[in-house]
Amino acid sequence: MPRSAVGAGLRRARDMLDYGDANTVAAVLGSGRRTSAHDTVPFALWSAARGLGDFERVFWTTAQVGGDVDTTCAIAGGVVASATTGTPPADWLRQTEDLPGWVPDGTA
């Protein structure tokens, strides 16, 4: 990672992986209140790293701190969902709307 505000935040996030309180971590790393990458990405990746394999836990941990919740949850949830064991809970998937027909389903 090149020297940048995002890179510095990611290094801080890595150093805070043993912290259990998301509010404390968000106070240090940011939670998107400033709507910039360096204020969203480090916390979202910290949250994802703390709960890989548990989509629901990551979602609620990320959402509880506030800030730019839709962005931080999208980042953290995307990371966890891309892991082999981190799919959204089945009851959550049942409650979503079908995607429009023009969206590729990924099977092609």
GIWOGI-V481454 format. One record per run of one state. SS is the DSSP state (~ for helix, > for strand, _ for the rest). FROM is the first residue (numbers start at 1). TO is the last residue. If there is no record, write none. Layout:
ss=SS from=FROM to=TO
ss=SS from=FROM to=TO
This chain:
ss=_ from=1 to=4
ss=~ from=5 to=15
ss=_ from=16 to=21
ss=~ from=22 to=29
ss=_ from=30 to=36
ss=~ from=37 to=39
ss=_ from=40 to=40
ss=~ from=41 to=50
ss=_ from=51 to=54
ss=~ from=55 to=64
ss=_ from=65 to=68
ss=~ from=69 to=82
ss=_ from=83 to=89
ss=~ from=90 to=94
ss=_ from=95 to=108
